[in-house]
Amino acid sequence: MLDLSKNNLTGIIPEEIGKLHQLEHIAFFNNDLSGNLPPSIGNCTKLKKLEIFSTQVSGSLPPSLGKLEG
């Protein structure tokens, strides 16, 4: 699990998140993150839970998320 919640983070979620292939749970909630989810997040093939509520992240979900097995 990668828990970055409640850390006053700002900016965008970096493309490099997609290099964390084995993650099953990512929590970004309660931060001031903005922009879109990077398409590379679909490379996290073990991902079962993604928490991005209470942020300014907007836009559509990357199509790559629909290919996850979780």
Secondary structure as the mmCIF struct_conf table of DSSP 4:
data_model
#
loop_
_struct_conf.conf_type_id
_struct_conf.id
_struct_conf.beg_label_comp_id
_struct_conf.beg_label_asym_id
_struct_conf.beg_label_seq_id
_struct_conf.end_label_comp_id
_struct_conf.end_label_asym_id
_struct_conf.end_label_seq_id
STRN STRN1 LEU A 2 ASP A 3
TURN_TY1_P TURN_TY1_P1 SER A 5 LYS A 6
BEND BEND1 ASN A 7 ASN A 7
STRN STRN2 THR A 10 GLY A 11
HELX_LH_PP_P HELX_LH_PP_P1 ILE A 12 PRO A 14
HELX_RH_3T_P HELX_RH_3T_P1 GLU A 15 LYS A 19
TURN_TY1_P TURN_TY1_P2 HIS A 21 GLN A 22
BEND BEND2 GLU A 24 GLU A 24
STRN STRN3 HIS A 25 ALA A 27
BEND BEND3 ASN A 30 ASN A 31
STRN STRN4 ASP A 32 GLY A 35
HELX_LH_PP_P HELX_LH_PP_P2 ASN A 36 PRO A 38
HELX_RH_3T_P HELX_RH_3T_P2 PRO A 39 ASN A 43
TURN_TY1_P TURN_TY1_P3 THR A 45 LYS A 46
STRN STRN5 LYS A 49 GLU A 51
BEND BEND4 SER A 54 THR A 55
STRN STRN6 GLN A 56 VAL A 57
BEND BEND5 GLY A 59 GLY A 59
HELX_LH_PP_P HELX_LH_PP_P3 SER A 60 PRO A 62
HELX_RH_3T_P HELX_RH_3T_P3 PRO A 63 LYS A 67
#
